[in-house]
Amino acid sequence: MVVIPLISAPAMADENVEVMHWWTAGGEAAALNVLKENLEKQGVNWKDMPVAGGSGVSAMTALRARVTAGNPPTAVQMMGFNIKDWSAQDVLGNLNDVAEAEGWDNVVPPALQEFSKHDGNWIAAPVNVHSTNWVWISKKALDDAGGKAPTTWDELIAMLDTMKANGITPLAHGGQAWQDGTIFDSVVLSLGDDFYKDTMIDLKPEALGGDKMVEAFDRMAKLRSYVDDNFSGRDWNLATAMVINGEAGMQIMGDWAKGEFLQSKKVPGEDFVCIRFPSTQGAVTFNSDQFVMFDVKDGLAAQKKMASAVMDPNFQIAFNTVKGSVPARTDVSDEKFDDCGKKGMADLADAGKTGRLFGSMAHGHAVPDGIKSAIFDVVTAHFNGEFDSKTAAAELVDAVESAK
């Protein structure tokens, strides 16, 4: 008589991961595919749960429904204060054994561990570090505008004016709250590190409603004048495509935009130029995508394999060279990264050493989600002409106070 092991079926079932994420654009999907293929080679079946929508707002809504129903995914792409919120609900897994065996404490920057751990326990595997205060410029449009990349606000405006005179849309933008907030992050930082800390991190009322904030809103209104009339509701990657296709001169967006350029076979320095938003050189606003592991009944072995695969140095290189971000590990070589990637890694290291590395408000690493949303409401209302700059600054104080 042949005895069939009863554990064979459950063991097969255990080798599955159900992954919720919002990486649906071309460059993002290609980057995620690197991880899928890595796990499939280890015999782990990947069940994809994409939820479209930048910054993950829609994904968090879908996740709440799953957790409430008692059926959480294996892993969820998450960032910043969203991780802290879920950590407090006692529904996450524990990765301590994997993290200890692989020495994560020694290679993940403390600023990221702030979100990767809860009560000293590893609950997430960080995939990358994005920085958000980037400008992506068409090389041809820049050359046609004089060829000099702007380093100051006045130089930026002069370049945009020339692009407008040359007959293209100067600034590619999508009219979504998080995209407005991404520009706002850079504009506020361009008025000084202390101003960014006072307003976007420490939420000081006198700074939120002061003259410098009025100036920040004035700058936002000026940038709005360079956006085309059809921007409302446009996804970020479609705005990037405008720059790629020569329809627009530049885009203010995090370094995930680079993935779209690379997907279109564009080369840094030849087809497009990457610079820090003028007057923010030396400072970096960051966010970090992490895969948060949920407390699941089945699939723990596969979950730990996924966590280990995320933190593998070779994956971190393969993923981030495609995605446009830089590795979450500090021990990864920049050899395989392009010029923009090398600049991103160097900028991140320098900002960390000089104390100029700041969590991005717009991407959930400076303030809790409720406050971020309140800031977004005011910024978008102003960008759409509902408030003048002085009114917007006053509304910002009230909105933040109400959201605390």
Sequence and secondary structure as in RCSB ss.txt:
>XXXX:A:sequence
MVVIPLISAPAMADENVEVMHWWTAGGEAAALNVLKENLEKQGVNWKDMPVAGGSGVSAMTALRARVTAGNPPTA
VQMMGFNIKDWSAQDVLGNLNDVAEAEGWDNVVPPALQEFSKHDGNWIAAPVNVHSTNWVWISKKALDDAGGKAP
TTWDELIAMLDTMKANGITPLAHGGQAWQDGTIFDSVVLSLGDDFYKDTMIDLKPEALGGDKMVEAFDRMAKLRS
YVDDNFSGRDWNLATAMVINGEAGMQIMGDWAKGEFLQSKKVPGEDFVCIRFPSTQGAVTFNSDQFVMFDVKDGL
AAQKKMASAVMDPNFQIAFNTVKGSVPARTDVSDEKFDDCGKKGMADLADAGKTGRLFGSMAHGHAVPDGIKSAI
FDVVTAHFNGEFDSKTAAAELVDAVESAK
>XXXX:A:secstr
     TTHHHHHHHSEEEEEE   SHHHHHHHHHHHHHHHHTT EEEEEE   GGGHHHHHHHHHHHHTT   SE
EEE HHHHHHHHTTT B   HHHHHHHTHHHHS HHHHHHHEETTEE EEE EEEE  EEEEEHHHHHHTTS   
 SHHHHHHHHHHHHHTTSEEEE  BSHHHHHHHHHHHHHTT HHHHIIIIIS  HHHHTSHHHHHHHHHHHHHHT
TB TT BT  HHHHHHHHHTTSEEEEE  TTHHHHHHHTT  BTTTEEEEE TT TT EEEE  EEEEB  SS H
HHHHHHHHHHH HHHHHHHHHHHS EESSTT  STTS HHHHHHHHHHHHHHHHT EEE TTTTSSS HHHHHHH
HHHHHHHHTTSS HHHHHHHHHHHHHHH 
